[in-house]
Amino acid sequence: MNFWPLAFGFGLSALIAWGGYKKRSLSRSGLAGAIILGTLIFGLGGWIWGLLLIAFFVSSSFLSRYKEAEKEGLAEKFAKGHQRDLGQALANGGWGAVLAVLYFLRPDPLLFAAFVGAMATVNADTWGTEVGVLSPTMPRLVTNGQRVPVGTSGGVTSLGTLAALAGGLCIGLVAFVLQLVNGLWQTGQWAWTDLWLLLFAGLGGLAGCFFDSLLGATVQGIYYCEGCQKETESQVHRCGRETRLRRGWRWLGNDAVNFISSAVGGMIAALLGWLIL
């Protein structure tokens, strides 16, 4: 095993993560998580894998800050704020790191397709959430179409769905361009099959995002603050009161939902790759 890719991955991940920490996009534990994940993905997957992780982090961090003041009132509904901690880092990049380890042990193009799908899912979910809460129309529950308050787990809007699709396609486009550059650099030509990455990312990311909403509407743990009389994803409300479980499974929090959904989006992208290529 070559030590230098891991060392380079560690150095670059530490630099980028430190920038995110200084801009308050990462907490201290999130800083550590980003360095660990970046080192594994860069060092074991390769530079294209690492740059896709960076594309997700940069774009999602930007959208988290976009119109932050307008979204502040919804913060109490979510388990965590815009500053990512270790749990959020692992939820968004953990499955990608697993795929990087598997790819290092046995390189397979389908594992790369799965990684693109996983990154597309977490990017689609972030874009869909951060833009969707600004929708002028009320969201509808993904299971039955019932109108629900803005920020409700499992609620979707047309604007949020379009943003989620754009988030997935963004990852696919970055993957395509990076593969194009890599092919031209190594062989002087590019493979037309790389265009399929747009489809894998778009469909895989959107499907994974909808699966996230489905879990949020059915089995994710949702709590209720008796004092504020408000619903939340957190076991301790922002007012400091402990909440009671209102529906779903206590052990299935938002981080677990994100991790599972990224795996689902990755598997769908890999399945598309297997069927088409």
C-alpha positions as MATLAB code, in Angstrom:
seq = 'MNFWPLAFGFGLSALIAWGGYKKRSLSRSGLAGAIILGTLIFGLGGWIWGLLLIAFFVSSSFLSRYKEAEKEGLAEKFAKGHQRDLGQALANGGWGAVLAVLYFLRPDPLLFAAFVGAMATVNADTWGTEVGVLSPTMPRLVTNGQRVPVGTSGGVTSLGTLAALAGGLCIGLVAFVLQLVNGLWQTGQWAWTDLWLLLFAGLGGLAGCFFDSLLGATVQGIYYCEGCQKETESQVHRCGRETRLRRGWRWLGNDAVNFISSAVGGMIAALLGWLIL';
ca = [
       0.000    0.000    0.000;
       1.356    3.423   -1.010;
       1.535    5.781    1.955;
       1.642    9.013   -0.031;
      -1.970    9.117   -1.303;
      -3.167    8.801    2.292;
      -0.755   11.510    3.412;
      -1.887   13.812    0.614;
      -5.523   13.056    1.405;
      -4.932   13.841    5.072;
      -3.194   17.131    4.326;
      -5.760   18.365    1.823;
      -8.702   17.216    3.959;
      -7.244   18.927    7.017;
      -6.796   22.169    5.067;
     -10.338   22.185    3.679;
     -11.902   21.035    6.940;
     -10.056   23.757    8.851;
     -11.477   26.330    6.439;
     -14.952   24.920    7.070;
     -14.373   25.061   10.814;
     -13.239   28.691   10.683;
     -16.359   29.582    8.695;
     -18.472   27.734   11.305;
     -19.676   25.150    8.791;
     -18.091   22.431   10.973;
     -17.968   21.910   14.722;
     -14.844   20.506   16.383;
     -16.124   16.962   16.101;
     -17.212   17.694   12.531;
     -13.684   18.883   11.791;
     -12.296   15.549   12.964;
     -14.921   13.612   11.017;
     -14.225   15.529    7.806;
     -10.496   14.840    8.084;
     -11.039   11.118    8.667;
     -13.495   10.750    5.797;
     -11.455   12.905    3.446;
      -8.302   10.931    4.171;
     -10.003    7.606    3.448;
     -11.830    8.770    0.330;
      -8.867   10.674   -1.139;
      -6.268    8.106   -0.128;
      -8.140    4.927   -1.052;
     -10.577    6.027   -3.744;
      -8.456    8.544   -5.595;
      -8.436   12.212   -6.450;
     -11.702   12.101   -8.416;
     -13.489   10.582   -5.425;
     -11.992   13.219   -3.165;
     -12.973   16.127   -5.389;
     -16.560   14.852   -5.518;
     -16.609   14.904   -1.721;
     -15.329   18.483   -1.813;
     -17.992   19.436   -4.381;
     -20.676   18.186   -1.995;
     -19.192   19.945    1.028;
     -18.680   23.305   -0.699;
     -22.063   23.454   -2.447;
     -24.050   22.211    0.553;
     -22.247   24.588    2.933;
     -23.034   27.506    0.636;
     -26.726   26.620    0.460;
     -26.862   26.130    4.228;
     -25.895   29.795    4.559;
     -28.143   30.957    1.724;
     -30.941   33.159    3.105;
     -30.020   31.922    6.578;
     -32.066   34.604    8.309;
     -35.262   33.501    6.539;
     -34.681   29.893    7.574;
     -33.774   30.642   11.182;
     -37.322   30.140   12.436;
     -37.302   26.557   11.171;
     -34.125   25.585   13.031;
     -36.047   24.339   16.060;
     -37.676   21.623   13.953;
     -34.383   20.055   12.950;
     -32.181   17.890   15.138;
     -29.099   19.974   14.333;
     -28.188   23.332   12.888;
     -26.114   24.269    9.871;
     -22.847   23.544   11.685;
     -22.055   19.901   10.909;
     -20.814   17.681   13.724;
     -19.209   14.235   13.664;
     -22.555   12.468   13.338;
     -23.562   14.534   10.320;
     -20.154   14.070    8.712;
     -20.396   10.294    9.060;
     -24.025   10.311    7.914;
     -23.180   12.186    4.707;
     -19.776   10.712    3.889;
     -19.624    7.458    5.844;
     -21.046    5.235    3.108;
     -18.760    6.917    0.584;
     -15.780    6.018    2.774;
     -16.951    2.391    2.946;
     -17.146    2.316   -0.858;
     -13.645    3.825   -1.101;
     -12.258    1.034    1.103;
     -14.031   -1.609   -1.015;
     -12.730    0.017   -4.201;
      -9.189   -0.016   -2.864;
      -9.467   -3.718   -2.032;
     -11.097   -4.613   -5.369;
     -11.404   -1.838   -7.986;
     -14.702   -2.011   -9.846;
     -16.393    0.720  -11.963;
     -19.720   -0.122  -10.324;
     -18.297    0.899   -6.952;
     -17.447    4.289   -8.441;
     -21.000    4.541   -9.819;
     -22.279    3.710   -6.331;
     -20.071    6.437   -4.858;
     -21.404    8.977   -7.355;
     -24.951    7.935   -6.431;
     -24.228    8.218   -2.706;
     -22.713   11.695   -3.049;
     -25.556   12.713   -5.341;
     -28.064   11.595   -2.698;
     -26.599   13.596    0.174;
     -26.159   16.594   -2.112;
     -29.718   16.274   -3.408;
     -31.051   15.973    0.140;
     -29.176   19.089    1.271;
     -30.167   21.151   -1.756;
     -33.765   19.962   -1.520;
     -33.987   20.863    2.162;
     -32.191   24.204    2.060;
     -34.087   25.448   -1.001;
     -37.359   23.619   -0.385;
     -38.040   25.380    2.921;
     -38.143   28.655    0.970;
     -40.963   27.405   -1.250;
     -44.004   29.729   -1.411;
     -46.312   26.684   -1.368;
     -46.966   24.419    1.598;
     -45.182   21.059    1.509;
     -47.115   17.831    1.178;
     -46.354   14.597    2.982;
     -44.634   12.196    0.592;
     -46.806    9.276    1.750;
     -50.338   10.656    1.298;
     -50.071   14.177   -0.137;
     -51.458   15.814    3.003;
     -50.381   19.418    3.550;
     -47.953   19.802    6.453;
     -46.107   22.741    8.059;
     -42.823   23.851    6.509;
     -39.891   21.845    7.839;
     -41.927   18.717    8.645;
     -39.952   15.496    8.109;
     -41.243   13.783    4.978;
     -42.756   16.944    3.514;
     -41.885   17.754   -0.106;
     -42.487   20.672   -2.463;
     -42.064   21.142   -6.198;
     -39.290   23.666   -5.587;
     -37.500   21.319   -3.208;
     -37.818   18.410   -5.652;
     -36.329   20.458   -8.481;
     -33.516   21.596   -6.182;
     -32.854   17.973   -5.183;
     -32.658   16.922   -8.826;
     -30.275   19.801   -9.523;
     -28.132   18.773   -6.548;
     -27.830   15.221   -7.829;
     -27.088   16.352  -11.376;
     -24.443   18.731  -10.049;
     -22.498   15.799   -8.626;
     -22.991   13.872  -11.873;
     -21.710   16.802  -13.916;
     -18.629   17.198  -11.728;
     -17.967   13.442  -11.966;
     -18.322   13.548  -15.753;
     -15.942   16.498  -16.141;
     -13.355   14.919  -13.840;
     -13.556   11.606  -15.697;
     -13.264   13.481  -18.979;
     -10.123   15.292  -17.829;
      -8.652   12.071  -16.451;
      -9.330   10.179  -19.691;
      -7.834   12.911  -21.839;
      -4.787   13.091  -19.591;
      -4.117    9.343  -19.588;
      -5.142    8.251  -23.090;
      -5.794   11.391  -25.099;
      -9.444   10.460  -25.529;
     -12.604   10.231  -23.487;
     -15.166    7.457  -23.190;
     -18.774    8.301  -24.157;
     -19.939    6.034  -21.352;
     -18.893    8.725  -18.866;
     -22.006   10.670  -19.890;
     -24.070    8.016  -18.117;
     -22.779    9.427  -14.834;
     -25.313   12.247  -15.227;
     -28.134    9.721  -15.344;
     -26.746    7.666  -12.466;
     -26.363   10.741  -10.277;
     -29.656   12.346  -11.263;
     -31.837    9.286  -10.753;
     -29.829    7.758   -7.922;
     -29.669   11.050   -6.035;
     -33.357   11.843   -6.486;
     -34.431    8.308   -5.536;
     -32.214    8.345   -2.457;
     -33.603   11.749   -1.502;
     -37.205   10.543   -1.784;
     -36.311    7.477    0.272;
     -34.986    9.881    2.908;
     -38.346   11.692    2.867;
     -40.205    8.384    3.061;
     -38.271    7.363    6.171;
     -38.852   10.824    7.634;
     -42.592   10.519    7.117;
     -42.922    6.996    8.515;
     -40.310    5.537   10.865;
     -37.855    8.314   11.762;
     -38.081    9.312   15.405;
     -40.084   12.549   15.726;
     -40.535   14.227   19.113;
     -42.821   16.806   20.709;
     -41.964   19.586   23.131;
     -44.805   19.988   25.631;
     -43.568   23.385   26.780;
     -43.351   24.991   23.346;
     -46.004   22.723   21.853;
     -43.873   22.150   18.795;
     -42.650   19.116   16.866;
     -38.930   18.480   16.512;
     -36.404   15.839   15.442;
     -34.419   16.297   18.649;
     -34.809   14.504   21.972;
     -33.969   17.808   23.697;
     -35.695   20.885   22.279;
     -33.836   24.141   21.740;
     -35.648   25.568   24.763;
     -33.792   23.003   26.897;
     -36.773   20.764   27.647;
     -36.700   17.031   27.096;
     -39.193   15.961   24.463;
     -41.428   12.894   24.186;
     -41.477   10.495   21.276;
     -44.476   11.291   19.088;
     -43.986    8.773   16.295;
     -41.361    6.584   14.657;
     -38.438    4.641   16.117;
     -36.371    6.289   18.824;
     -33.103    4.833   17.497;
     -33.670    6.114   13.950;
     -32.570    9.725   13.995;
     -31.824   12.101   11.138;
     -28.171   11.035   10.855;
     -29.128    7.365   10.502;
     -31.750    8.279    7.904;
     -29.169   10.200    5.866;
     -26.672    7.334    6.033;
     -29.225    4.729    4.951;
     -30.537    6.947    2.158;
     -27.039    7.542    0.783;
     -26.539    3.770    0.647;
     -29.866    3.367   -1.185;
     -28.997    6.107   -3.699;
     -25.605    4.499   -4.254;
     -27.127    1.063   -4.835;
     -29.610    2.475   -7.353;
     -26.791    4.200   -9.261;
     -24.745    0.977   -9.241;
     -27.768   -1.005  -10.448;
     -28.267    1.444  -13.323;
     -24.592    1.091  -14.160;
     -24.869   -2.689  -14.183;
     -27.981   -2.644  -16.381;
     -26.729   -0.078  -18.884;
     -22.978   -0.610  -19.058;
];
